[in-house]
Amino acid sequence: MQVSLTIDGEFDGVASAAALCLYRITQEALRNVAKHAQVTAAAVALRHSGGLLNLTISDCGVGIEPASAEAAAGLGLVSIRERTRLAGGAVQITSKRHQGTTITVQIPD
């Protein structure tokens, strides 16, 4: 799978726990893209600004059924939500049928 990466901001002072959290979330989200989205490309954007780390993973795949995105449908999404919660952050999952899925995570640094 081809993944584009966009990075914005300075990350030298970010706590290792926060960095590991975002790494694991990215890993799980890309695994979901490879397994379910039926695409060969995804985009990852990471931004550090105003004391917040913002991570976005998106694809243009088949999408997630709305009920699945909101419910605890799969272990991947459950893991992403739980990691974000434990880091004191917020996660938003948006998806449209045949238009892809975007996972947005925001955690304090």
DAWO-V565228 format. One record per helix or strand of 3 or more residues. SS is the DSSP state (h for helix, s for strand). FROM is the first residue (numbers start at 1). TO is the last residue. If there is no record, write none. Layout:
# DAWO-V565228
ss={SS & SS}
from={FROM & FROM}
to={TO & TO}
This chain:
# DAWO-V565228
ss={s & h & s & s & h & h & s & s}
from={2 & 16 & 41 & 52 & 66 & 75 & 90 & 100}
to={8 & 37 & 49 & 59 & 70 & 86 & 96 & 108}
